[in-house]
Amino acid sequence: MDRPGKFEHHRWLGDKRTQVVYDLDNLEEPDLIEELMAAESYLCFGPDTLPEARNRGYRPYKGNGSGVADADVSA
């Protein structure tokens, strides 16, 4: 999946509406990000890590942020 232009240097992208964070490196459902961009309710994190997203109250997509259940994701 190609990253949105504004987030070409970011891996983790959050949805403000649902408090879910997506791993752009491993997401196999580009429709989710296209809809998020259209709604303009996204957020990136600094530092760009899963622990920082969790620190801000976001939960990973499908349990681990990768979009794939049981995947090993190192942040």
N, C-alpha and C positions, 0 to 999 in steps of 0.2 A: 504494500500500500504506500502511495506517495503521501508525504506529510504536507499539511496545509502550509502555504507560503509563510505565514506569520510564525510558524512553529517548526521551521526546517532544522533548527538547532536544539530542539527540545524533544525529549522522549515521553514525558508524562503530561497528559492533558486532562484537566478536570472539567466536569459538567456542574455548573453552579446550581442547576435545578434539582439534581438528584444526589449531589455530593459523591459522585462516582468518578474515579480516575481511570484513564485508559492508557495503556502502554502502546504507543504508536509504532514501536519496533515489531510488535508481535500481534497486533490486532488484525484479524482476518475478516472483519466486517466493516468495510469502509463506509457503508451507509450510515453507521452510527456517527462517525465524525462529520460526514457531509451534513447531516441533520443538525448536529451541534454547531457547526459553522453558520448554517442558515439561521439558527435561533440566536446567535451571538451571545451565548451564555457559557463561555469557556474561560478557563483560567490555566496559566502555566505556573510552575513552582520554581523557586530559587532557594536553595539549590534544586536542580532538576532530578529529584530522587523520590522513590516511593515512600521512604520514611518521612520526608518533608510533607508529602501529600497527606499521609496519615496524620501527621502532627496538626494539620489544618482541618482535620475532621473528615477527610475524604476516604472512602473505602474502595479498594481495588475492584475492577470489573471482573466478575466471575471468580472472586475469591483471592486472586493473586495478581491482578493487574495485567496479565498477559493476554487475556481474551481466550486462553486455553486452560481448561480445568487441570489442576495438578501439575502445571509447568513449573519448573524451577526458575524463578526470576531473581536475579541478583541486582540490587539497586545500587 
